[in-house]
Amino acid sequence: MRPRKIIRRLLLAAIIVVVVLNWTWGKLPAEPPAPSGSKFAQVGDTRIHYVEKPGREPAVVMVHGLPGTWADWDAVTEALPGRRTIAIDRPGFGYSTGGYVEFDDQVRAIYAFSKEIGVENPVIAGHSYGGALALAYAKRYPNETKGVVAVDPAVSGSDISVLERIQARTVGLLQLPVIEPIANATFSQAMRTAAANRGDEEAFAPDPVDEGHRQRLLEFNMKSEDLKAFSDELPAFSEIADRLSRQYSSIRVPVWIIQGKDDKLVSTSQVEAVSRQIPGAKLQIVSGGHMATYTHPAAVARAISAAAR
């Protein structure tokens, strides 16, 4: 048999294997219906999904990371009996609409959302990218913020590598109208499943991956709308982090920071440096990696309770 024919047959076999994997191991689950208690608020052109638990004031507005959903705060909410909590899907993620919304516009949107649903002087709790948003919120609205709890916050020094930038642009390319259905039918579901598994292992390490989080990554964050928001947010963040680093010293709102000592995504030393820049900030280093809302919900809840007081 000629070498060219052998190569063609091997390539065909490889394509068949990839397509089969794409529709078996890699097949993405359907998006589930909105959970019981879901609500929506219209803020400009964005419809923000949130889950609210009634209770005493001040309320806590909870902001997830990149990517993520409202449910990243479930364990923390359970550890706050009697407290009013509002966990949101950021614009472009979960059940919220909006696509990519620039960082400063997201800060303003969270403020407008809080006003829309009748929240005054909330505690703003943010995880990872949401932690950066929470700190920026405190800087912009100091007289209308009770306190901030930043969990594994994305801060200056959390640089985006060249590989991550390439991956983000590739993700964006695969969401183009003509390319998306072809990629989805042939290989991209398997690629996204593999990326979700690898990303979750890195985020939770050295702790085991929470299966609920992994499932939501596949149900929401690996789908078209979330990926579009992700692919634009990620490469833009280094510049945002550098700008925020020059503002931390002027934050005048009480701040609590929870940081995993083995965090592979955010530099613990940089978080420690930021905590020294923010006047009066209280830093707690906990065991584990980047997902303290899952691995240390009680510690996060205690910080929120302290901020509420």
ABEGO torsion letter per residue (X at the ends): XBAAAAAAAAAAAAAAAAAAAAABAABBBBBBBBBBGBBBBBBEABBBBBBBBBEBOBBBBBBBBOBEBAAAAAAAAAABBGBBBBBBBBBGBEABBGEBBBAAAAAAAAAAAAAAAGBBGBBBBBBEAAAAAAAAAAAABAAABABBBBBGBBBBGBBBBAAAAAAAAAAAAAABAAAAAAAAAAAAAAAAAAAAAAAAAAAAOABBBBAAAAAAAAAAAABAAAAAAAAAAAAAAAAAAAAAAAAAAABABBBBBBBBAABAABBAAAAAAAAAABBGBBBBBBBEBABAAAABAAAAAAAAAAAAX
